[in-house]
Amino acid sequence: MRSPGELVDGVLAGEHAAIARMLTFVERRTEGVDEALAKLHQHAGGAHVLGLTGPPGSGKSTLVAALSRHYRENGRTIGVLAVDPSSVYSGGAILGDRIRMSDLGGDPGVFIRSIATRGALGGLSRASLDAITVLDAAGKDVVILETVGVGQAEVDVISAAQTVAVVSVPGMGDDVQAIKAGLLEIADVHVVNKADREGAGRTVAELRDMLRLSRRQAGQWNVPIQQTVAASGQGVPELAGRFAQHLAWMTEHGERERRARRNAATRIRWSAEHLVLDRLRPGSADFDRAVDDVAARRGDPLSAARDLIARL
């Protein structure tokens, strides 16, 4: 079995077997994967990373499949990361979005992978961000990140994606309310999917009212609302056009660089947190001594944490 370092050239060549194995190493945090990711990071940055989020039942997986078909028809290569809730038993992804996109599975220009949240409260795990690096370095033109869809906690998607689409559907009473609660601010594009349903016009009107009331600064991106029927492909080419417009706007106004710095800062912070947590596991003499002191009221948690970090 090849090590992570031995897979780097295969990933850079776009070999799906190497990509799949590297992503497995990423999820398992196999020894040597961090060094491999460091090499891949140098070759990443060319993909347009799209984040799709929204309430369950909004048809995100169907929309991702329709977008992937559209991009392939236009000669672009696609990487899809479907971020699923983790199984409480295995820690693995359980929703099976790959089944819903099975008709794309034989296309050499499409790579689809489910990634587990592994308890990440914001909807993304460290593995999700590293998986984007792998697909980006593998030369995918577009990387689509479909998040779990648990409402306002999903704002972590802005730490990974360049363009964020918030998907809603008519006929779901709490749908727009969830957007009000936290997703409105992160949307670069609002998508009203299943727009052939009754009430689509009302959902669009509610979104327009909320966007009108939001604090939009001069020169800021004007967030569009795009209606789609993903099952039939209606509105999907127009949605892809919205994404292209947003990428062009970011490039013209320097927003692409600003988002790259924001995402880099997030990844550095998350990596630092993981490094610290790895060193503060129960079982080490210093950690166990600190636990004893805090439990016996000889010390307090914050002072103990500061002392342990200072010892790292």
C-alpha positions as CSV (number, residue, x, y, z in Angstrom):
1,M,0.0,0.0,0.0
2,R,1.4,3.4,-1.0
3,S,2.0,6.0,1.7
4,P,0.4,9.5,1.4
5,G,3.6,11.0,0.2
6,E,3.8,8.4,-2.6
7,L,0.3,9.4,-3.8
8,V,1.1,13.1,-4.3
9,D,2.1,12.7,-8.0
10,G,-0.9,10.7,-8.7
11,V,-3.2,13.3,-7.2
12,L,-1.5,16.0,-9.1
13,A,-2.1,14.0,-12.3
14,G,-5.8,13.8,-11.5
15,E,-5.8,10.0,-11.0
16,H,-9.1,9.1,-9.3
17,A,-7.6,6.1,-7.5
18,A,-4.9,8.3,-5.9
19,I,-7.4,11.0,-5.0
20,A,-9.7,8.5,-3.4
21,R,-6.9,7.0,-1.4
22,M,-5.6,10.4,-0.3
23,L,-9.0,11.4,0.9
24,T,-9.2,8.2,3.0
25,F,-5.8,9.1,4.5
26,V,-7.1,12.6,5.2
27,E,-10.2,11.4,7.0
28,R,-8.1,8.9,9.1
29,R,-5.3,11.4,9.6
30,T,-2.8,8.7,8.5
31,E,0.8,9.3,9.4
32,G,2.5,11.3,6.6
33,V,-0.8,12.9,5.3
34,D,0.1,16.3,6.7
35,E,3.3,16.4,4.8
36,A,1.5,15.3,1.6
37,L,-1.1,18.0,2.1
38,A,1.6,20.6,2.5
39,K,2.9,19.6,-1.0
40,L,-0.6,19.6,-2.5
41,H,-1.3,23.0,-1.0
42,Q,1.4,24.6,-3.2
43,H,-0.6,23.4,-6.3
44,A,-4.0,24.4,-5.2
45,G,-5.9,27.7,-5.7
46,G,-7.1,27.2,-9.3
47,A,-10.6,25.8,-8.6
48,H,-13.8,27.8,-8.0
49,V,-15.0,26.4,-4.7
50,L,-18.8,26.5,-4.4
51,G,-20.6,26.0,-1.1
52,L,-24.2,24.9,-1.1
53,T,-26.1,24.9,2.2
54,G,-29.7,25.2,3.4
55,P,-32.4,23.3,5.3
56,P,-32.9,19.6,4.8
57,G,-35.3,18.7,2.0
58,S,-34.4,21.7,-0.1
59,G,-33.0,19.4,-2.8
60,K,-29.3,20.3,-2.5
61,S,-28.1,16.9,-3.7
62,T,-30.3,17.0,-6.8
63,L,-29.1,20.5,-7.5
64,V,-25.5,19.5,-7.1
65,A,-26.0,16.7,-9.6
66,A,-27.7,19.1,-12.1
67,L,-24.9,21.6,-11.7
68,S,-22.3,18.9,-12.3
69,R,-24.0,17.8,-15.5
70,H,-24.2,21.4,-16.7
71,Y,-20.5,22.0,-16.0
72,R,-19.5,18.7,-17.7
73,E,-21.5,19.6,-20.8
74,N,-19.4,22.7,-20.9
75,G,-16.1,20.7,-20.6
76,R,-15.3,21.5,-17.0
77,T,-14.1,19.0,-14.5
78,I,-15.9,18.7,-11.1
79,G,-15.1,17.6,-7.6
80,V,-18.1,17.1,-5.3
81,L,-17.8,16.8,-1.5
82,A,-21.0,15.9,0.2
83,V,-20.6,16.6,3.9
84,D,-22.8,14.1,5.8
85,P,-23.7,13.6,9.5
86,S,-21.4,11.1,11.1
87,S,-22.5,7.7,12.2
88,V,-22.4,7.5,16.0
89,Y,-20.9,4.0,15.6
90,S,-18.4,4.2,12.9
91,G,-17.8,8.0,12.5
92,G,-18.4,7.6,8.8
93,A,-20.8,9.5,6.5
94,I,-24.2,8.0,6.3
95,L,-26.5,9.9,4.0
96,G,-25.3,8.3,0.8
97,D,-25.4,11.4,-1.6
98,R,-23.2,9.4,-4.0
99,I,-26.2,7.1,-4.6
100,R,-28.3,10.1,-5.6
101,M,-25.5,11.1,-8.0
102,S,-24.8,7.6,-9.2
103,D,-25.4,8.5,-12.9
104,L,-22.3,10.7,-12.7
105,G,-20.1,8.0,-11.2
106,G,-18.8,6.7,-14.5
107,D,-17.7,10.1,-15.8
108,P,-13.9,10.5,-15.5
109,G,-14.4,14.3,-15.2
110,V,-16.4,14.0,-12.0
111,F,-15.1,12.9,-8.6
112,I,-17.7,12.5,-5.8
113,R,-17.0,11.8,-2.2
114,S,-19.0,11.8,1.1
115,I,-17.1,13.4,4.0
116,A,-18.3,12.9,7.6
117,T,-18.8,16.0,9.9
118,R,-17.3,14.0,12.8
119,G,-19.2,16.1,15.3
120,A,-18.1,19.5,13.9
121,L,-20.8,21.8,15.2
122,G,-20.5,24.3,12.3
123,G,-21.1,21.6,9.7
124,L,-17.5,21.2,8.6
125,S,-14.6,19.1,9.9
126,R,-10.9,19.7,9.3
127,A,-11.0,16.8,6.8
128,S,-13.5,18.7,4.7
129,L,-11.1,21.6,4.2
130,D,-8.2,19.3,3.5
131,A,-10.4,17.4,1.0
132,I,-10.9,20.6,-0.9
133,T,-7.2,21.1,-1.1
134,V,-6.8,17.6,-2.6
135,L,-9.5,18.1,-5.3
136,D,-8.2,21.6,-6.0
137,A,-4.6,20.3,-6.4
138,A,-5.9,17.5,-8.6
139,G,-6.9,20.1,-11.2
140,K,-10.7,20.1,-10.8
141,D,-12.1,23.3,-12.3
142,V,-15.0,23.5,-9.9
143,V,-15.2,22.0,-6.4
144,I,-18.8,21.8,-5.0
145,L,-19.1,21.5,-1.2
146,E,-22.6,20.4,-0.2
147,T,-23.1,20.8,3.6
148,V,-25.3,18.9,6.0
149,G,-28.2,21.4,6.0
150,V,-28.9,21.9,9.7
151,G,-29.8,25.6,9.7
152,Q,-27.9,28.5,11.1
153,A,-25.0,26.4,12.5
154,E,-23.8,25.9,9.0
155,V,-22.0,29.2,8.7
156,D,-18.6,27.4,8.7
157,V,-19.1,26.9,5.0
158,I,-17.8,30.4,4.5
159,S,-14.5,29.2,5.8
160,A,-14.1,26.9,2.8
161,A,-16.0,28.2,-0.2
162,Q,-15.4,31.2,-2.4
163,T,-19.1,31.4,-3.5
164,V,-21.8,30.4,-1.1
165,A,-25.3,29.5,-2.3
166,V,-28.1,29.2,0.3
167,V,-30.9,26.9,-1.0
168,S,-34.5,27.2,0.1
169,V,-37.8,25.8,-1.2
170,P,-41.4,27.0,-1.1
171,G,-43.8,25.3,1.2
172,M,-41.5,24.9,4.2
173,G,-42.7,27.1,7.0
174,D,-39.4,27.4,8.8
175,D,-37.3,27.7,5.7
176,V,-37.0,31.4,5.4
177,Q,-37.1,31.7,9.2
178,A,-33.9,29.6,9.3
179,I,-32.3,31.9,6.7
180,K,-33.3,34.9,8.9
181,A,-31.7,33.2,11.9
182,G,-28.3,33.0,10.5
183,L,-27.8,32.0,6.9
184,L,-28.8,35.3,5.2
185,E,-25.5,37.0,5.9
186,I,-23.4,34.3,4.3
187,A,-25.2,33.9,1.0
188,D,-23.6,35.2,-2.2
189,V,-26.5,33.7,-4.2
190,H,-30.0,32.7,-2.9
191,V,-31.5,29.7,-4.7
192,V,-35.2,29.0,-4.5
193,N,-35.3,25.3,-5.6
194,K,-38.4,23.4,-6.6
195,A,-39.7,26.6,-8.0
196,D,-42.5,24.9,-9.8
197,R,-44.2,24.4,-6.5
198,E,-47.0,26.7,-5.3
199,G,-45.7,29.5,-3.1
200,A,-42.4,30.0,-5.0
201,G,-43.2,33.6,-5.8
202,R,-43.9,34.3,-2.1
203,T,-40.6,32.8,-1.0
204,V,-38.8,34.9,-3.6
205,A,-40.6,38.0,-2.3
206,E,-39.7,37.3,1.3
207,L,-36.1,36.9,0.4
208,R,-36.1,40.1,-1.6
209,D,-37.6,41.9,1.4
210,M,-34.9,40.5,3.8
211,L,-32.2,41.5,1.3
212,R,-33.6,45.0,1.0
213,L,-33.5,45.4,4.8
214,S,-30.0,44.1,5.1
215,R,-27.1,46.5,5.6
216,R,-25.6,46.6,2.2
217,Q,-22.6,48.9,1.7
218,A,-21.7,50.8,-1.5
219,G,-19.8,48.6,-3.9
220,Q,-20.9,45.4,-2.2
221,W,-21.9,42.4,-4.3
222,N,-25.7,42.6,-5.1
223,V,-26.9,39.1,-3.9
224,P,-29.2,37.6,-6.6
225,I,-32.1,35.2,-6.2
226,Q,-32.2,32.4,-8.7
227,Q,-35.1,30.1,-9.1
228,T,-34.4,26.5,-10.1
229,V,-36.1,23.2,-10.6
230,A,-33.1,20.9,-10.2
231,A,-35.0,17.7,-11.1
232,S,-35.6,19.0,-14.6
233,G,-32.6,21.2,-14.9
234,Q,-34.7,24.4,-15.2
235,G,-32.7,27.5,-14.1
236,V,-29.5,25.5,-13.5
237,P,-27.5,27.1,-16.4
238,E,-28.6,30.5,-15.1
239,L,-27.4,29.6,-11.6
240,A,-24.0,28.6,-13.0
241,G,-24.0,31.9,-14.7
242,R,-24.6,33.6,-11.3
243,F,-21.7,31.8,-9.9
244,A,-19.4,32.9,-12.7
245,Q,-20.6,36.5,-12.3
246,H,-19.7,36.4,-8.6
247,L,-16.3,34.9,-9.3
248,A,-15.6,37.7,-11.9
249,W,-16.8,40.3,-9.4
250,M,-14.5,38.9,-6.7
251,T,-11.6,39.0,-9.0
252,E,-12.3,42.6,-10.2
253,H,-12.8,44.0,-6.7
254,G,-10.1,42.1,-4.8
255,E,-12.6,40.1,-2.9
256,R,-11.1,36.8,-4.1
257,E,-7.8,37.7,-2.3
258,R,-9.6,38.8,0.8
259,R,-11.5,35.6,1.0
260,A,-8.4,33.6,0.4
261,R,-6.8,35.3,3.4
262,R,-9.9,34.8,5.5
263,N,-10.0,31.1,4.6
264,A,-6.2,30.8,5.3
265,A,-6.6,32.4,8.7
266,T,-9.4,30.0,9.6
267,R,-7.4,27.0,8.5
268,I,-4.4,28.1,10.5
269,R,-6.5,28.6,13.6
270,W,-8.3,25.2,13.2
271,S,-4.9,23.5,12.7
272,A,-3.5,25.2,15.8
273,E,-6.5,24.0,17.8
274,H,-6.0,20.5,16.6
275,L,-2.3,20.6,17.4
276,V,-3.0,21.8,20.9
277,L,-5.8,19.3,21.5
278,D,-3.6,16.5,20.3
279,R,-1.1,17.4,23.0
280,L,-3.7,17.9,25.8
281,R,-5.2,14.4,25.8
282,P,-5.8,12.6,29.0
283,G,-3.1,10.2,29.9
284,S,-0.1,12.5,29.9
285,A,1.4,13.2,33.3
286,D,1.0,17.0,33.1
287,F,-2.6,16.8,31.9
288,D,-3.6,14.3,34.5
289,R,-1.9,16.4,37.2
290,A,-3.8,19.5,36.1
291,V,-7.1,17.5,36.2
292,D,-6.4,16.4,39.7
293,D,-5.6,19.9,40.8
294,V,-8.7,21.4,39.3
295,A,-10.9,18.7,40.6
296,A,-9.5,19.2,44.1
297,R,-9.9,23.0,43.9
298,R,-6.2,23.5,44.1
299,G,-6.3,25.3,40.8
300,D,-8.8,26.6,38.2
301,P,-9.5,25.5,34.6
302,L,-8.2,28.6,32.9
303,S,-5.0,28.7,34.8
304,A,-4.4,25.0,34.3
305,A,-5.0,25.5,30.5
306,R,-2.6,28.4,30.3
307,D,0.1,26.4,32.2
308,L,-0.4,23.3,29.9
309,I,-0.2,25.5,26.7
310,A,3.0,27.2,28.1
311,R,4.5,23.7,28.5
312,L,3.9,22.7,24.9
